[in-house]
Amino acid sequence: MKILVVGANGQIGKHLVKLIQNSGNHKARAMIRKQEQAAYFEDLGAETTVVDLESSIDEIAKAADGVDAVVFTAGSGPHTGKDKTIMVDLDGAVKTVEATKKAGVKRFVMISSFDTTREAIQAAPESFAPYVAAKHYADEWLKATDLDYTIIHPGGLTNDEGKGVVQAAIEVERGQIPREDVAGVIFQTLNNKTTIGKEFQIVTGNTPIEDAVKSI
């Protein structure tokens, strides 16, 4: 399987590309914003493609040409304004969904926020509400397509070393999870067709990642 990782230069993306390349039976294509970001991925033997998420659907579709799955791990980051939240977390996600369809790819995995319900938007602090709203509408857009989608809702992200054990369900108690373990969940999701058409939350738990994903 060849997998396009959108937002590959992010921390989750880097872990995921490494997992894919080390798997022995899958290959990654890393979508990055700048050519100078390519060296890390080329050292892993991964393909790279330089495309800005604020460019056209056609440009993103070219990046998805010939792949078997697309993973959206991109984000504007916590230090940008509402404008970038709209342009990357919402419009960038929607454009990637549309580009995936245009490229004739069926499998799509979206990395969302922990809780993107309407209630979560209303309850979020003023500074965080635009991000939750962006993720909410991106998720809804994806669910309205005929893509073979999975939406993953991770808890609070940390840079701790991955533990390899998680709790995964439609709803779990809010908690934290290392980015490395989120990448592990994405990888196992791609390997498990029973996750198609589903969305679930993940935090650190006691169940090995592969078993937790199989239980969804």
N, C-alpha and C positions, 0 to 999 in steps of 0.2 A: 504494500500500500504506500502510495506517495501522498504526503500530507503537507498542505500549505499552512504554515503557522503565521498568522497575522498578529503583529506586535511581538515578533520574535526577539527583539532586542530588550524587551522587558524581562524582569527577573523570572516570572513564570515561564515565559517563552523560551528563555535560554535553557532552563532545566528541561523543558519539554523537547526541544530540538536534540539535546544531548541524549535523552532517553530513547528517542526515536532512532537516532543514528547508532546507538549502542545495542539496539534490539536485534539486529541481524536480519530482520525480515521486513522492515519498513524504512522509508527514506523521507527526509524532511526537505521542504523548500522554505527557507526563511524569508519572510517579507519584512524588509527593513526600510527606514526612511533615508538613510545616508550610506553612501558607498564605504565610508570609513568604518562602518559597523560590521562589515562583511568578514573581516579576518577571523573572528571567533568561530563563525559558522563554517567557513572554508576549512579551518583546522580540524573540524569534526567531520569533514567530508560532505557537508550539506550543500545543496544548491542555495543560491541567494537571488533575490529579485528586489530591486530598489523601487518602491512605490510609496508615495505619501497618501495616507488615508483621506486627505482633503482633495485628492485628485479625482478623476472621473471614474464612473462605474466601469467604463471600457478598460481603463488602465488596470484596475483591480482584477477584472475578468481575465486579462492577459496573464496576470500573475497566477491565476487559478487554472490556467489551461493545462490539461493533461494530468491533473492531480485526482486523487480518489476521495479526498476529504479536506475540509477547511476547518481550522480552529481559530476562533476570534479571541485573542488574549489581550488586545490593545486597550489602552486607557490613557486619558489625558493627564493623569497624575494629580496629586493633591495640591500642587502649587500653581495650577493654572486657574483661569477665571471661568465664568459661566459660558463664555463664548466657545472656549475649547471643549468644554463638557458637551455642548451641543454638537460641535463639528466633528468630534472624535467618538465620544461614547454613544451618541445617538446617530448622527448622520453617517459617521464612519462605519458603524455596525450595520445600519440599514443598507448602505451602499455595498458592503461586503456580502450581505445576504443576496442582494440583487445581482451582484457580479458572479456569485456562486451559481445562481440559476442560469445566468447568461453563458457561463462556461460549461454548462451541462453536468455539473457536479451535484450529487444528491446528499452526501453526508456533511453535516454541519454541526460543530460543537461550539456553543457560546459560553464564555466565562462571564457570568453576571455578577451582581452584588448579592449579599446574603439574603436580603428580603426586598423584593421589588413590587410588593403588593401596593394597591392604592392606599391602604392603611399606613404602610411604611412611609410613603411620600408625605402624608399628612402629619405623621409623628416625627419626621426627621428634623434636626436643627436646620435653621435657615440656610446655613452655609453648605449643608450636605444634601438638602432636598433636591436641588437641580440634578445632581448626580443620580440619585435614586429614581427621579422622574425619567431621566435619559435612559437608564437601564430598563425601566418598566416598559417604555414604549419600544425600545429595541427588541426586548423579549417578545412583546405582543406581535410585533411585525414578523418576527421569525416564526412564531406559532401559527400565524395565518397563512404560511406558505405550505407547499407540498414537499419541502425538503425533509430528509431523514435527520431531524434535529435532536440534539440533547442540550439542555440548559443546566449548567452547574453553578450553584450558588455557594461560594466559599465563605466561611466565617472571617474573622479578623486576620489579616495576613501578617505573618512574621517572617523574618529571615533566619530563623532557627534551622538547624539541620533537620532534614526530614526524618520522621519517626517510622514511617511505613505503615502506620495504623490510623484508621479514621473511624468516624461515625458518619454514616450516610443514610438519609431518608428524606421523604418529602418535606418533613419538618423535624428539625433537631433543636436542642437548646443552644442559644447563641454562645459561641466560643471562638477560639483561635485555631489557626492551622498554618504550618510552614508552607511557603510557596513551593518548595520542593515536593511536598506531598500533594499539593493541588495539581502539579504537573503529572505526578503518578496517577492520580484519579483520571485526568484527561486521557492519558495513555491507555489505561485499562478500559475507559469508556469507548475509545476508538476500536478496541478489540472485542467489544461486547455489543452485539446487535440488539440485545434485550433492552438497552438503554434508549433506543430510538423512540422518539415521541414522548420522552419523559423529562422532567426537571426535578432536581433534588438539591438539598443543602448538605454541606460537608464541614465538619470540624474535626479536630484531633479526637481520637477515640481508642478503642481496643481491638478493632477488627482489621486484619491485614487488608490493604487496599484492594487487591484483586477480589477477595471474598466480599468485601463491602459493596463493590460495584456490581458484582453478580447478584447480590441480594435486592437490588433496586427493582 
